[in-house]
Amino acid sequence: MLKLENCRIMNGGYAVEADLEIAPGACVAVIGPSGAGKSTLVEAVAGFLPVTRGRISWNGSDLTSRAPGKRPVAMLFQDGNLFPHLTVAQNVGLGLHANLRLNQAEWQTIDAALIRVGLGGMGGRKPAALSGGQQSRVALARVLVQGRDILLLDEPFAALGPALKAGMLDLVAELARESGATVLMVSHDPNDARRIAGQVVIVADGKAHPPQGTAELLDNPPPALKAYLG
């Protein structure tokens, strides 16, 4: 269970408050108006932003003061964070060791992850030789090799066309089911939530609200969400 208990999260000049629970293995979309604090919420879970009040825990273990690398969390960012001078396999390998000092078994793990995301045989290429969708798959493979319990997505597929984005969302959902990972997915598009998320967390007016069923919430949105959806 991921718990944010009476949390106040600071990001520059504004704060987001959260008091909610997310069940293990759940896929939850985080939606709300632009600038409301969706990314702030997931970055706090990842450890990139401070919690000035309250507690974040996973399965009873307090994460609040842990460094990002010491948390059971992997995160996909908007730009994928691929290094152009490294090969595809090396970019994935950063998920295992930042110095890329990898043994044979670890390189085999990287090859298996690339195969799993549909990039088998492409480990020697550079990111510039790949399409946008393929670059997103490299970033996803890097998350996959980390084997973390919690996967955070901060709109990593926003730049892709509708068909490619749908395919990537489906792949994320499939990988999460296989691994049992808990997913929090920031999105501006309610269709993304309908596609793979069983629940939605609304972030609006400085507060992240407890998760609610996706279909029920989007079919009968509260005023703050209705104003955003139009």
TIRO-100477 format. One record per residue: residue in three letters; x, y, z of N, C-alpha, C in turn. Coordinates in Angstrom, 3 decimals, decimal comma. Last residue first. Example, Ala and Ser with C-alpha at 12.3 -4.5 7.8 and 13.67 -1.06 7.14 Angstrom:
PT / resn / n.xx / n.yy / n.zz / ca.xx / ca.yy / ca.zz / c.xx / c.yy / c.zz
PT / SER / 12,850 / -2,250 / 7,080 / 13,670 / -1,060 / 7,140 / 12,900 / 0,030 / 7,870
PT / ALA / 13,190 / -5,690 / 7,800 / 12,300 / -4,500 / 7,800 / 13,200 / -3,300 / 7,800
! end
This chain:
PT / resn / n.xx / n.yy / n.zz / ca.xx / ca.yy / ca.zz / c.xx / c.yy / c.zz
PT / GLY / -14,163 / 20,628 / -19,628 / -14,957 / 21,418 / -20,555 / -16,283 / 20,750 / -20,938
PT / LEU / -12,282 / 19,715 / -17,867 / -12,588 / 18,878 / -19,023 / -13,397 / 19,622 / -20,072
PT / TYR / -12,285 / 21,788 / -15,947 / -11,054 / 21,472 / -16,675 / -11,372 / 20,692 / -17,963
PT / ALA / -14,868 / 21,707 / -14,986 / -14,381 / 22,956 / -15,559 / -13,119 / 22,715 / -16,400
PT / LYS / -14,873 / 19,128 / -13,933 / -15,757 / 19,453 / -15,055 / -15,301 / 20,724 / -15,746
PT / LEU / -13,151 / 19,337 / -11,782 / -12,745 / 18,530 / -12,929 / -13,594 / 18,863 / -14,144
PT / ALA / -14,657 / 21,008 / -10,129 / -13,291 / 21,383 / -10,478 / -12,814 / 20,613 / -11,703
PT / PRO / -17,210 / 19,606 / -9,864 / -17,085 / 20,917 / -10,534 / -15,663 / 21,258 / -10,979
PT / PRO / -16,748 / 16,064 / -10,703 / -17,045 / 17,154 / -9,784 / -16,760 / 18,484 / -10,454
PT / PRO / -18,146 / 14,110 / -13,431 / -17,041 / 14,816 / -12,784 / -17,508 / 15,871 / -11,791
PT / ASN / -19,220 / 11,475 / -14,341 / -19,922 / 12,425 / -13,475 / -18,880 / 13,254 / -12,709
PT / ASP / -17,410 / 10,155 / -15,926 / -18,780 / 10,288 / -16,431 / -19,592 / 11,298 / -15,623
PT / LEU / -15,160 / 10,178 / -14,355 / -15,140 / 10,928 / -15,603 / -16,521 / 11,088 / -16,216
PT / LEU / -16,004 / 8,575 / -12,152 / -15,542 / 9,946 / -11,954 / -15,619 / 10,756 / -13,238
PT / GLU / -16,719 / 6,128 / -13,310 / -17,686 / 6,880 / -12,496 / -17,291 / 8,339 / -12,385
PT / ALA / -14,293 / 5,385 / -14,533 / -15,509 / 5,606 / -15,320 / -16,517 / 6,460 / -14,557
PT / THR / -12,455 / 5,260 / -12,244 / -12,251 / 6,104 / -13,429 / -13,552 / 6,413 / -14,161
PT / GLY / -13,053 / 5,583 / -8,772 / -13,199 / 4,794 / -9,986 / -13,195 / 5,668 / -11,228
PT / GLN / -10,603 / 7,583 / -7,029 / -11,982 / 7,165 / -7,287 / -12,012 / 6,380 / -8,585
PT / PRO / -8,184 / 8,449 / -4,524 / -8,565 / 7,855 / -5,805 / -10,030 / 7,420 / -5,841
PT / PRO / -8,355 / 11,646 / -2,790 / -8,236 / 10,181 / -2,796 / -8,747 / 9,587 / -4,105
PT / HIS / -6,858 / 14,588 / -4,301 / -7,990 / 13,897 / -3,686 / -7,796 / 12,385 / -3,739
PT / ALA / -4,588 / 16,970 / -3,604 / -4,722 / 15,709 / -4,323 / -5,777 / 14,880 / -3,608
PT / LYS / -4,961 / 20,506 / -3,733 / -5,181 / 19,247 / -3,025 / -5,239 / 18,076 / -4,001
PT / GLY / -4,989 / 22,983 / -4,975 / -3,981 / 22,723 / -3,952 / -4,138 / 21,421 / -3,204
PT / ASP / -7,004 / 22,821 / -6,909 / -7,141 / 23,754 / -5,780 / -6,214 / 23,401 / -4,621
PT / ALA / -6,471 / 19,397 / -7,718 / -7,081 / 20,692 / -8,020 / -7,139 / 21,522 / -6,748
PT / VAL / -6,153 / 16,288 / -8,914 / -5,366 / 17,322 / -8,242 / -5,933 / 18,670 / -8,674
PT / ILE / -7,680 / 13,167 / -8,579 / -7,821 / 14,545 / -9,063 / -6,928 / 15,452 / -8,232
PT / VAL / -6,868 / 9,997 / -9,470 / -6,633 / 10,994 / -8,423 / -6,758 / 12,363 / -9,063
PT / VAL / -8,689 / 7,195 / -10,548 / -8,182 / 8,532 / -10,854 / -7,997 / 9,317 / -9,562
PT / GLN / -8,445 / 3,721 / -11,544 / -8,813 / 4,797 / -10,630 / -8,158 / 6,100 / -11,070
PT / GLY / -7,626 / 2,105 / -13,575 / -8,850 / 1,736 / -12,884 / -9,356 / 2,821 / -11,958
PT / ALA / -6,297 / 3,042 / -16,664 / -6,335 / 3,310 / -15,221 / -7,679 / 2,913 / -14,621
PT / ILE / -6,259 / 2,756 / -19,437 / -5,515 / 1,790 / -18,618 / -5,693 / 1,960 / -17,108
PT / ARG / -8,262 / 4,404 / -20,714 / -7,627 / 3,290 / -21,406 / -7,010 / 2,270 / -20,451
PT / ARG / -9,030 / 6,478 / -19,082 / -10,026 / 5,460 / -19,440 / -9,364 / 4,221 / -20,034
PT / ALA / -6,613 / 7,910 / -19,088 / -7,119 / 7,299 / -17,857 / -8,121 / 6,199 / -18,174
PT / ASP / -6,543 / 8,750 / -21,726 / -5,458 / 7,916 / -21,205 / -5,915 / 7,189 / -19,950
PT / ASN / -8,773 / 10,366 / -21,838 / -8,814 / 9,101 / -22,574 / -7,682 / 8,169 / -22,148
PT / PRO / -8,055 / 12,669 / -20,504 / -8,897 / 11,694 / -19,794 / -9,001 / 10,365 / -20,522
PT / ASP / -4,937 / 14,010 / -20,571 / -5,933 / 13,432 / -21,470 / -6,775 / 12,397 / -20,725
PT / HIS / -2,873 / 14,760 / -19,060 / -3,837 / 15,812 / -19,346 / -5,037 / 15,261 / -20,135
PT / SER / -1,481 / 12,684 / -16,476 / -1,982 / 12,872 / -17,838 / -2,900 / 14,082 / -17,905
PT / VAL / 0,600 / 10,584 / -14,608 / 0,146 / 11,950 / -14,829 / -0,316 / 12,089 / -16,273
PT / MET / 0,119 / 7,637 / -13,058 / 0,314 / 8,183 / -14,392 / -0,264 / 9,587 / -14,487
PT / LEU / 1,369 / 5,156 / -11,102 / 0,762 / 6,483 / -11,036 / 1,125 / 7,209 / -12,323
PT / VAL / 1,162 / 1,711 / -10,469 / 1,408 / 2,755 / -11,460 / 0,652 / 4,027 / -11,100
PT / THR / 2,800 / -1,009 / -9,023 / 1,778 / 0,022 / -8,819 / 2,124 / 1,206 / -9,715
PT / ALA / 3,573 / -4,191 / -10,507 / 3,926 / -2,831 / -10,110 / 2,683 / -1,966 / -9,933
PT / GLY / 3,407 / -6,801 / -11,350 / 2,663 / -6,431 / -10,153 / 2,940 / -5,018 / -9,677
PT / SER / 4,513 / -7,611 / -13,710 / 5,421 / -7,413 / -12,578 / 4,696 / -7,158 / -11,265
PT / GLU / 2,317 / -7,843 / -15,424 / 3,281 / -8,937 / -15,324 / 4,126 / -8,826 / -14,052
PT / ARG / 1,099 / -5,355 / -15,157 / 0,379 / -6,562 / -14,733 / 1,344 / -7,725 / -14,528
PT / ALA / 3,093 / -3,744 / -16,260 / 2,721 / -3,578 / -14,846 / 1,974 / -4,796 / -14,326
PT / LEU / 3,065 / -4,596 / -18,897 / 4,267 / -4,822 / -18,091 / 3,953 / -4,700 / -16,598
PT / GLU / 0,479 / -3,691 / -19,613 / 0,819 / -5,109 / -19,703 / 2,027 / -5,439 / -18,832
PT / ALA / 0,711 / -0,928 / -19,267 / -0,281 / -1,673 / -18,496 / 0,045 / -3,163 / -18,479
PT / VAL / 2,705 / -0,384 / -21,184 / 2,929 / -0,092 / -19,762 / 1,976 / -0,913 / -18,903
PT / LEU / 1,297 / -1,118 / -23,495 / 2,505 / -1,850 / -23,114 / 2,830 / -1,622 / -21,640
PT / ASP / -0,730 / 0,789 / -23,539 / -1,090 / -0,621 / -23,430 / 0,113 / -1,450 / -22,982
PT / LEU / 0,842 / 3,066 / -23,896 / 0,045 / 2,910 / -22,674 / -0,341 / 1,454 / -22,461
PT / MET / 1,843 / 2,540 / -26,451 / 2,759 / 2,614 / -25,317 / 2,014 / 2,458 / -23,996
PT / GLY / -0,504 / 2,622 / -27,991 / 0,296 / 1,411 / -27,938 / 1,242 / 1,394 / -26,753
PT / ALA / -1,268 / 5,276 / -27,603 / -2,149 / 4,201 / -27,138 / -1,369 / 2,897 / -27,015
PT / LYS / 0,861 / 6,551 / -28,900 / 0,646 / 6,741 / -27,467 / -0,226 / 5,630 / -26,897
PT / LEU / 0,455 / 5,734 / -31,536 / 1,669 / 5,343 / -30,833 / 1,501 / 5,470 / -29,323
PT / ALA / -2,041 / 6,950 / -32,032 / -1,895 / 5,496 / -32,138 / -0,666 / 5,013 / -31,381
PT / PRO / -1,548 / 9,777 / -31,570 / -2,550 / 9,015 / -30,817 / -2,340 / 7,503 / -30,857
PT / GLY / 2,036 / 10,505 / -31,436 / 0,718 / 10,544 / -32,048 / -0,241 / 9,632 / -31,313
PT / LEU / 3,923 / 11,783 / -28,623 / 3,621 / 10,769 / -29,632 / 2,235 / 10,996 / -30,223
PT / ALA / 4,295 / 13,469 / -26,541 / 4,723 / 13,945 / -27,851 / 4,405 / 12,959 / -28,974
PT / ALA / 3,497 / 12,058 / -24,266 / 2,675 / 13,186 / -24,721 / 3,030 / 13,646 / -26,126
PT / PHE / 4,641 / 10,018 / -22,902 / 4,239 / 9,744 / -24,276 / 3,448 / 10,892 / -24,895
PT / PRO / 5,126 / 10,707 / -20,277 / 6,276 / 10,412 / -21,136 / 5,919 / 10,221 / -22,604
PT / GLU / 3,703 / 11,969 / -18,015 / 3,372 / 12,212 / -19,426 / 4,526 / 11,893 / -20,373
PT / ASP / 5,283 / 10,624 / -15,852 / 4,952 / 12,049 / -15,959 / 4,804 / 12,407 / -17,436
PT / LEU / 4,741 / 7,795 / -14,066 / 4,792 / 8,289 / -15,436 / 4,371 / 9,749 / -15,448
PT / LEU / 6,187 / 5,516 / -11,847 / 5,604 / 6,847 / -12,004 / 5,804 / 7,312 / -13,435
PT / LEU / 5,837 / 2,479 / -10,284 / 6,196 / 3,110 / -11,553 / 5,440 / 4,426 / -11,687
PT / ILE / 7,014 / 0,536 / -7,671 / 6,164 / 1,670 / -8,027 / 6,699 / 2,304 / -9,304
PT / ASP / 8,880 / -1,486 / -7,383 / 7,481 / -1,771 / -7,052 / 6,522 / -0,689 / -7,530
PT / ARG / 11,362 / -2,064 / -9,979 / 10,837 / -1,379 / -8,790 / 9,346 / -1,675 / -8,614
PT / GLY / 13,159 / -3,052 / -11,962 / 12,336 / -3,953 / -11,181 / 11,757 / -3,335 / -9,919
PT / GLN / 14,950 / -2,020 / -13,777 / 15,101 / -1,637 / -12,377 / 14,257 / -2,507 / -11,446
PT / VAL / 14,206 / -2,768 / -16,298 / 15,333 / -3,490 / -15,695 / 15,516 / -3,144 / -14,219
PT / LEU / 12,102 / -0,915 / -16,803 / 11,815 / -2,330 / -16,628 / 12,955 / -3,060 / -15,923
PT / VAL / 13,355 / 1,516 / -17,279 / 12,531 / 1,356 / -16,075 / 12,321 / -0,122 / -15,766
PT / ARG / 14,502 / 0,857 / -19,719 / 15,366 / 1,262 / -18,603 / 14,622 / 1,176 / -17,269
PT / ALA / 12,224 / 0,435 / -21,247 / 13,105 / -0,700 / -20,946 / 14,031 / -0,369 / -19,781
PT / LEU / 11,318 / 3,058 / -21,458 / 10,512 / 2,085 / -20,719 / 11,350 / 0,858 / -20,350
PT / ALA / 13,307 / 4,151 / -23,061 / 13,106 / 4,687 / -21,709 / 12,301 / 3,715 / -20,849
PT / VAL / 12,796 / 2,604 / -25,355 / 14,098 / 2,521 / -24,677 / 13,960 / 3,004 / -23,237
PT / ARG / 10,258 / 3,496 / -26,014 / 10,423 / 2,106 / -25,611 / 11,766 / 1,881 / -24,926
PT / SER / 10,804 / 6,072 / -26,815 / 9,975 / 5,871 / -25,632 / 10,104 / 4,450 / -25,114
PT / GLN / 12,215 / 5,476 / -29,141 / 12,921 / 6,110 / -28,029 / 12,129 / 5,964 / -26,735
PT / GLN / 10,109 / 4,492 / -30,701 / 11,181 / 3,581 / -30,284 / 11,986 / 4,173 / -29,128
PT / GLY / 8,640 / 6,836 / -31,095 / 8,046 / 5,723 / -30,371 / 9,087 / 4,737 / -29,879
PT / GLY / 10,471 / 8,336 / -32,587 / 10,027 / 8,801 / -31,282 / 9,425 / 7,682 / -30,449
PT / SER / 12,968 / 6,109 / -34,018 / 11,779 / 6,956 / -34,068 / 11,407 / 7,401 / -32,661
PT / LEU / 16,579 / 6,207 / -33,947 / 15,285 / 5,617 / -33,616 / 14,153 / 6,620 / -33,820
PT / ALA / 18,981 / 7,374 / -34,147 / 18,618 / 6,473 / -35,235 / 17,240 / 5,850 / -35,021
PT / ALA / 19,387 / 8,712 / -31,815 / 19,052 / 9,508 / -33,000 / 18,612 / 8,645 / -34,174
PT / PRO / 20,247 / 6,719 / -29,990 / 18,867 / 7,222 / -29,956 / 18,458 / 7,992 / -31,207
PT / LYS / 22,178 / 4,217 / -31,743 / 22,107 / 5,443 / -30,956 / 20,664 / 5,969 / -30,995
PT / ARG / 22,347 / 0,593 / -31,474 / 22,020 / 1,850 / -32,149 / 22,095 / 3,027 / -31,181
PT / GLY / 22,667 / -1,786 / -30,145 / 23,860 / -1,079 / -30,572 / 23,599 / 0,245 / -31,258
PT / GLY / 20,121 / -2,868 / -29,676 / 20,911 / -2,365 / -28,557 / 22,126 / -1,562 / -28,951
PT / MET / 18,370 / -4,052 / -31,388 / 18,643 / -2,623 / -31,602 / 19,549 / -2,034 / -30,528
PT / GLY / 17,595 / -6,652 / -30,849 / 18,582 / -6,434 / -31,901 / 18,955 / -4,992 / -32,139
PT / GLY / 14,308 / -5,765 / -29,818 / 15,342 / -6,786 / -29,904 / 16,275 / -6,540 / -31,084
PT / LEU / 12,278 / -4,081 / -29,075 / 13,488 / -3,487 / -29,654 / 14,635 / -4,491 / -29,705
PT / GLY / 9,983 / -4,711 / -27,608 / 9,932 / -4,712 / -29,069 / 11,129 / -4,114 / -29,759
PT / VAL / 10,213 / -5,013 / -24,937 / 9,556 / -3,785 / -25,399 / 9,590 / -3,654 / -26,920
PT / ARG / 11,568 / -7,453 / -24,786 / 10,218 / -7,342 / -24,211 / 9,494 / -6,101 / -24,686
PT / ILE / 14,057 / -6,839 / -25,854 / 13,166 / -7,746 / -26,575 / 11,730 / -7,575 / -26,093
PT / LEU / 14,960 / -5,237 / -23,781 / 14,770 / -4,657 / -25,118 / 13,875 / -5,543 / -25,976
PT / ALA / 15,113 / -7,123 / -21,730 / 14,188 / -5,992 / -21,606 / 13,917 / -5,352 / -22,961
PT / ALA / 17,118 / -8,803 / -22,702 / 15,775 / -9,342 / -22,502 / 14,743 / -8,221 / -22,404
PT / ASP / 19,314 / -7,049 / -22,681 / 18,857 / -7,613 / -23,951 / 17,425 / -8,137 / -23,828
PT / ILE / 19,481 / -6,647 / -19,882 / 19,195 / -5,523 / -20,781 / 18,668 / -6,022 / -22,117
PT / THR / 20,182 / -9,209 / -19,053 / 18,937 / -8,612 / -18,562 / 18,505 / -7,453 / -19,456
PT / GLN / 22,651 / -9,363 / -20,268 / 21,593 / -10,262 / -20,718 / 20,224 / -9,766 / -20,262
PT / TRP / 24,010 / -7,519 / -18,725 / 23,828 / -7,230 / -20,152 / 22,737 / -8,133 / -20,736
PT / GLU / 23,932 / -8,968 / -16,325 / 23,214 / -7,692 / -16,427 / 23,012 / -7,286 / -17,876
PT / ALA / 25,584 / -11,128 / -16,896 / 24,176 / -11,371 / -16,570 / 23,350 / -10,092 / -16,697
PT / GLN / 28,044 / -9,836 / -17,260 / 27,393 / -10,500 / -18,386 / 25,909 / -10,739 / -18,125
PT / ASN / 27,988 / -6,648 / -15,501 / 28,477 / -7,990 / -15,773 / 27,650 / -8,643 / -16,883
PT / LEU / 28,840 / -3,218 / -15,929 / 27,833 / -4,273 / -15,891 / 28,467 / -5,633 / -16,173
PT / ARG / 29,202 / -0,170 / -15,368 / 30,071 / -1,322 / -15,123 / 29,178 / -2,532 / -14,864
PT / LEU / 27,802 / 2,185 / -15,634 / 27,730 / 1,189 / -16,718 / 28,758 / 0,067 / -16,579
PT / ASN / 27,450 / 3,954 / -13,629 / 28,794 / 3,905 / -14,219 / 28,895 / 2,903 / -15,356
PT / ALA / 24,856 / 3,528 / -12,800 / 25,161 / 4,795 / -13,466 / 26,538 / 4,784 / -14,126
PT / HIS / 23,212 / 0,535 / -13,329 / 24,395 / 1,157 / -12,729 / 24,738 / 2,421 / -13,508
PT / LEU / 20,498 / 0,198 / -14,221 / 21,134 / -0,748 / -13,316 / 22,319 / -0,129 / -12,578
PT / GLY / 19,843 / 2,209 / -15,917 / 18,863 / 1,839 / -14,911 / 19,399 / 0,855 / -13,886
PT / LEU / 21,854 / 2,214 / -17,724 / 21,900 / 3,234 / -16,672 / 20,879 / 2,956 / -15,576
PT / GLY / 21,093 / 0,352 / -19,631 / 21,976 / -0,068 / -18,544 / 22,111 / 0,949 / -17,436
PT / VAL / 19,755 / 1,898 / -21,484 / 18,975 / 1,013 / -20,617 / 19,805 / 0,611 / -19,405
PT / ASN / 21,996 / 3,128 / -22,617 / 20,956 / 3,945 / -21,993 / 20,081 / 3,108 / -21,066
PT / GLN / 23,268 / 0,853 / -23,644 / 23,904 / 1,612 / -22,564 / 22,893 / 2,507 / -21,856
PT / ALA / 21,474 / 0,107 / -25,647 / 21,746 / -0,807 / -24,536 / 22,382 / -0,072 / -23,362
PT / VAL / 21,651 / 2,380 / -27,340 / 20,387 / 2,005 / -26,725 / 20,629 / 1,121 / -25,506
PT / THR / 24,730 / 4,160 / -26,593 / 23,882 / 3,264 / -27,365 / 22,575 / 3,011 / -26,627
PT / LEU / 25,303 / 7,683 / -26,023 / 25,298 / 6,290 / -25,590 / 24,419 / 5,451 / -26,517
PT / HIS / 24,907 / 10,224 / -26,854 / 26,217 / 9,654 / -27,141 / 26,325 / 8,189 / -26,712
PT / PRO / 22,331 / 10,989 / -25,989 / 22,560 / 10,745 / -27,422 / 23,896 / 10,078 / -27,735
PT / PHE / 20,513 / 9,594 / -23,422 / 21,780 / 10,259 / -23,711 / 22,193 / 9,947 / -25,146
PT / LEU / 17,126 / 10,257 / -22,587 / 18,111 / 9,403 / -23,247 / 19,356 / 10,217 / -23,567
PT / ASN / 14,802 / 11,284 / -21,241 / 16,144 / 11,376 / -20,658 / 17,130 / 10,385 / -21,267
PT / GLY / 12,049 / 11,463 / -21,724 / 12,714 / 10,178 / -21,832 / 14,120 / 10,135 / -21,268
PT / ASP / 10,602 / 13,761 / -21,318 / 11,537 / 13,745 / -22,442 / 12,296 / 12,429 / -22,583
PT / GLN / 8,929 / 13,220 / -19,100 / 8,344 / 13,664 / -20,360 / 9,306 / 13,528 / -21,531
PT / PHE / 10,015 / 10,182 / -17,388 / 9,793 / 11,616 / -17,531 / 9,281 / 11,959 / -18,926
PT / LEU / 9,324 / 7,553 / -15,318 / 9,458 / 7,918 / -16,727 / 9,081 / 9,384 / -16,875
PT / MET / 10,833 / 6,106 / -12,472 / 10,035 / 7,190 / -13,049 / 10,378 / 7,407 / -14,513
PT / ALA / 10,524 / 3,824 / -9,772 / 11,140 / 4,158 / -11,057 / 10,230 / 5,168 / -11,749
PT / VAL / 10,995 / 2,992 / -6,364 / 10,303 / 3,804 / -7,364 / 11,160 / 3,936 / -8,620
PT / PRO / 11,577 / 2,451 / -3,614 / 11,156 / 1,397 / -4,549 / 10,408 / 1,976 / -5,750
PT / ARG / 14,435 / 4,554 / -2,872 / 13,001 / 4,276 / -2,829 / 12,649 / 3,197 / -3,853
PT / LYS / 16,981 / 5,378 / -3,168 / 16,741 / 4,404 / -2,112 / 15,256 / 4,062 / -1,971
PT / GLY / 17,061 / 7,410 / -5,004 / 17,613 / 6,117 / -5,387 / 17,395 / 5,021 / -4,379
PT / PRO / 15,965 / 9,601 / -3,485 / 15,249 / 8,978 / -4,602 / 15,758 / 7,585 / -4,961
PT / ALA / 16,407 / 9,081 / 0,092 / 16,837 / 9,650 / -1,180 / 16,118 / 8,936 / -2,324
PT / ARG / 13,887 / 9,235 / 2,649 / 14,811 / 8,464 / 1,810 / 15,162 / 9,219 / 0,530
PT / SER / 12,006 / 10,405 / 4,229 / 13,346 / 10,995 / 4,244 / 14,338 / 10,241 / 3,375
PT / THR / 9,668 / 8,882 / 3,587 / 9,659 / 10,342 / 3,601 / 11,052 / 10,949 / 3,502
PT / LEU / 9,094 / 6,233 / 3,635 / 9,947 / 6,711 / 2,541 / 10,270 / 8,191 / 2,658
PT / ASP / 8,589 / 3,677 / 5,904 / 8,590 / 5,131 / 5,745 / 9,589 / 5,540 / 4,659
PT / SER / 6,682 / 0,857 / 5,240 / 8,048 / 1,378 / 5,340 / 8,054 / 2,872 / 5,012
PT / GLY / 4,118 / -0,025 / 4,704 / 4,495 / 0,212 / 6,090 / 5,884 / 0,774 / 6,291
PT / ASN / 3,996 / -0,035 / 1,921 / 3,870 / -1,289 / 2,667 / 4,402 / -1,163 / 4,091
PT / TRP / 5,435 / 3,012 / 1,985 / 5,117 / 1,916 / 1,066 / 5,140 / 0,622 / 1,860
PT / SER / 4,661 / 6,460 / 2,775 / 5,116 / 5,112 / 3,109 / 4,683 / 4,123 / 2,042
PT / ILE / 5,142 / 9,737 / 3,800 / 4,917 / 8,872 / 2,645 / 5,465 / 7,496 / 2,991
PT / ARG / 3,738 / 12,156 / 5,986 / 4,549 / 10,947 / 5,818 / 4,148 / 10,215 / 4,541
PT / GLY / 3,792 / 15,599 / 7,200 / 3,210 / 14,315 / 6,892 / 4,237 / 13,243 / 6,566
PT / ARG / 5,347 / 18,353 / 5,618 / 4,467 / 17,855 / 6,675 / 3,946 / 16,495 / 6,242
PT / THR / 6,986 / 18,741 / 3,545 / 7,223 / 19,589 / 4,719 / 6,322 / 19,219 / 5,886
PT / VAL / 8,642 / 16,825 / 1,396 / 7,380 / 16,826 / 2,129 / 7,620 / 17,596 / 3,424
PT / PRO / 10,424 / 17,943 / -1,516 / 10,311 / 17,680 / -0,086 / 8,864 / 17,646 / 0,396
PT / LEU / 10,962 / 16,072 / -4,541 / 10,449 / 17,266 / -3,875 / 10,215 / 16,957 / -2,403
PT / PHE / 11,897 / 13,618 / -5,242 / 12,524 / 14,784 / -5,865 / 12,060 / 16,103 / -5,269
PT / GLY / 10,693 / 11,290 / -4,466 / 11,717 / 11,854 / -3,594 / 12,409 / 13,078 / -4,150
PT / ALA / 8,513 / 10,151 / -5,670 / 9,837 / 9,745 / -6,148 / 10,962 / 10,251 / -5,258
PT / VAL / 6,522 / 11,546 / -4,377 / 6,602 / 10,101 / -4,178 / 7,978 / 9,587 / -4,590
PT / ALA / 7,076 / 14,047 / -5,474 / 7,230 / 13,844 / -4,037 / 7,328 / 12,360 / -3,712
PT / GLU / 6,416 / 13,620 / -8,095 / 7,818 / 13,897 / -7,781 / 8,084 / 13,787 / -6,280
PT / VAL / 3,668 / 13,345 / -7,945 / 4,466 / 12,150 / -8,246 / 5,948 / 12,382 / -7,953
PT / LEU / 2,962 / 16,048 / -7,184 / 2,564 / 14,875 / -6,401 / 3,476 / 13,684 / -6,672
PT / THR / 3,983 / 17,615 / -9,251 / 4,460 / 17,804 / -7,880 / 4,149 / 16,587 / -7,029
PT / SER / 2,404 / 16,867 / -11,378 / 3,801 / 16,440 / -11,364 / 4,404 / 16,590 / -9,977
PT / LYS / 0,045 / 18,164 / -10,412 / 0,066 / 16,730 / -10,725 / 1,500 / 16,194 / -10,679
PT / GLY / -0,542 / 20,835 / -9,828 / 0,376 / 20,098 / -8,967 / 0,422 / 18,606 / -9,215
PT / ALA / -1,806 / 22,596 / -11,490 / -2,455 / 22,284 / -10,222 / -1,552 / 21,510 / -9,274
PT / GLY / -0,892 / 23,165 / -14,013 / -0,325 / 23,915 / -12,904 / -0,917 / 23,595 / -11,551
PT / SER / -3,937 / 22,377 / -15,575 / -2,516 / 22,675 / -15,720 / -2,043 / 23,523 / -14,549
PT / PRO / -6,283 / 20,370 / -13,652 / -5,896 / 21,542 / -14,437 / -4,383 / 21,702 / -14,528
PT / GLY / -5,968 / 16,724 / -13,714 / -6,400 / 17,990 / -13,150 / -5,916 / 19,137 / -13,998
PT / ILE / -4,918 / 13,386 / -12,730 / -5,373 / 14,388 / -13,685 / -5,841 / 15,634 / -12,945
PT / VAL / -3,399 / 10,449 / -12,663 / -3,384 / 11,702 / -11,898 / -3,728 / 12,811 / -12,872
PT / ALA / -4,520 / 7,078 / -12,621 / -4,223 / 8,289 / -13,373 / -4,305 / 9,495 / -12,445
PT / VAL / -3,277 / 4,027 / -11,494 / -4,015 / 5,233 / -11,124 / -3,565 / 6,404 / -11,983
PT / CYS / -3,429 / 0,730 / -11,016 / -2,998 / 1,688 / -12,039 / -3,889 / 2,920 / -11,893
PT / ALA / -2,310 / -1,328 / -8,275 / -3,297 / -0,457 / -8,918 / -2,636 / 0,375 / -10,015
PT / GLY / -0,424 / -2,770 / -6,875 / -0,847 / -3,273 / -8,172 / -1,863 / -2,427 / -8,894
PT / PRO / -1,633 / -1,784 / -3,692 / -0,583 / -2,425 / -4,489 / -1,147 / -2,981 / -5,789
PT / ALA / -3,697 / 1,173 / -3,568 / -3,494 / -0,249 / -3,328 / -2,360 / -0,795 / -4,186
PT / ILE / -3,145 / 4,199 / -2,043 / -3,228 / 3,527 / -3,341 / -2,830 / 2,071 / -3,141
PT / GLU / -4,547 / 6,829 / -0,109 / -3,947 / 5,508 / -0,170 / -4,153 / 4,930 / -1,563
PT / LEU / -4,055 / 10,223 / 1,158 / -4,681 / 9,201 / 0,327 / -3,899 / 7,899 / 0,384
PT / ASP / -3,747 / 13,325 / 1,267 / -4,012 / 12,350 / 2,325 / -4,784 / 11,216 / 1,643
PT / ALA / -1,970 / 16,214 / 0,373 / -2,456 / 14,891 / -0,015 / -2,622 / 14,021 / 1,210
PT / GLU / -1,463 / 19,463 / -1,010 / -1,735 / 18,618 / 0,138 / -2,342 / 17,303 / -0,331
PT / VAL / 0,990 / 21,476 / -2,439 / -0,078 / 20,507 / -2,694 / -0,235 / 19,651 / -1,447
PT / ALA / 1,964 / 24,914 / -2,791 / 1,958 / 23,645 / -2,073 / 0,789 / 22,791 / -2,544
PT / TYR / 4,277 / 27,293 / -4,290 / 2,950 / 26,754 / -3,985 / 3,072 / 25,363 / -3,376
PT / GLY / 6,757 / 28,257 / -5,036 / 5,891 / 29,108 / -4,230 / 4,533 / 28,532 / -3,924
PT / GLY / 8,431 / 25,250 / -5,161 / 8,558 / 26,692 / -5,372 / 7,623 / 27,447 / -4,450
PT / ASN / 6,556 / 23,068 / -3,840 / 7,215 / 23,182 / -5,140 / 7,286 / 24,658 / -5,487
PT / MET / 5,889 / 20,950 / -1,082 / 6,239 / 22,276 / -1,583 / 6,935 / 22,176 / -2,933
PT / ILE / 3,291 / 19,182 / 0,279 / 4,419 / 19,095 / -0,639 / 4,678 / 20,472 / -1,227
PT / ARG / 2,050 / 17,651 / 3,041 / 2,130 / 18,962 / 2,404 / 3,426 / 18,981 / 1,597
PT / CYS / 0,034 / 14,900 / 4,048 / 1,246 / 15,451 / 3,416 / 1,020 / 16,864 / 2,886
PT / ASN / -1,476 / 12,991 / 5,472 / -1,455 / 14,390 / 5,900 / -0,249 / 15,126 / 5,316
PT / GLU / 0,152 / 10,426 / 4,001 / -0,620 / 10,737 / 5,195 / -0,412 / 12,191 / 5,613
PT / LEU / 0,057 / 8,391 / 1,465 / 0,474 / 9,762 / 1,706 / -0,427 / 10,270 / 2,828
PT / LYS / 0,931 / 5,056 / 0,832 / 0,173 / 5,993 / 1,640 / 0,843 / 7,362 / 1,660
PT / LEU / 0,607 / 2,154 / -0,947 / 1,266 / 3,456 / -0,957 / 0,384 / 4,440 / -0,202
PT / MET / 0,838 / -1,202 / 0,000 / 0,000 / 0,000 / 0,000 / 0,872 / 1,250 / 0,000
! end
